[in-house]
Amino acid sequence: MCIRDRHSTWDDVRRLRHGRDRHLGEPPLGGQQVSKTAELLNGAAELFPDEVVTEAHVRHLNLPGGAGRFALITLDNGHDHKKPSTFGPQSLARLDAAIDQVEREAADGEIVGVGVTGKPFVFAVGADLKGVEMLKEREQALAIGKGGHDVFSRLADLAVPTFAYYNGAAMGGGVEVGLHCNYRTASAALPAFSLPEVFLGLVPGWGGCTLLPNLIGAERAVSVRSLIHISEPTRTLSISYAVFCLKKKK
């Protein structure tokens, strides 16, 4: 099930963007912004030599009824559900590269949509907090924060609709990457959907503080911070608000 704003149309999402019509003199897709993001993440990666890297695998599906090809990005760190996928600098760089690919394909008319999902039982659980102790300077922390923003926000700027398929546990940045998509769906068996970093004194810095309240309102957004192992009716209702209520506002 996927619900969008009743006032929106597909044309709201599939509009012309920079790089899609190069014959009109628009700059090529990606360009300087992407290279700066890659440079930022490469520098930050030096601080996390032991990062368990989450790959962003791209595969293509032929939609029924001749609707076109769909690009699906799967986040997977190569381990089972006991070691959830996280976002360190190298993992963000992998997702950035995957978005490079689907951005080109969207601009060339090769795909009609892009989805993001996770490995079995896990969507993603956000930033790799084991690396926090490695940060010694403000600029180092800023690189991680800005890198995540730059990568995730690209999902909202693609020339085709984007979808987040919350197939398993989603926490922190795992929730936030989906908020940057145009549409979201969630498995009925979702075991956790939360922004638990607030209990560590950390701000949901990759969009949770702004995108989520804009989607569902501040009061409901506050309730999402702790949706882990709570009663089924409460969890289901709150996740439905968070995931299904509205198309992401531009």
Buried (B, 14 or more C-beta within 10 A) or exposed (E): EEBBBEEBEEEBBBEEBBBBEEEEEBEEBBEEEBEEBBEBBBBBBEBBEEBBBBBBEBEEEEEEEEEBBBBBBBBBBEEEBEEBBBBBBBBBBBBBBBBBBBBBBBBEEBBBBBBBBBBEBBBBBBBBBEBEEBBEEEEBBEBBBBBBBBBBBBBBBBBBBBBBBBBBBBBBBBBBBBBBBBBBBBBEEBBBBBBBBBEEEBEBBBBBBBBBBBBBEEEBBEBBBBBEEBEEEEBBBBBBBBBBBBBBEE
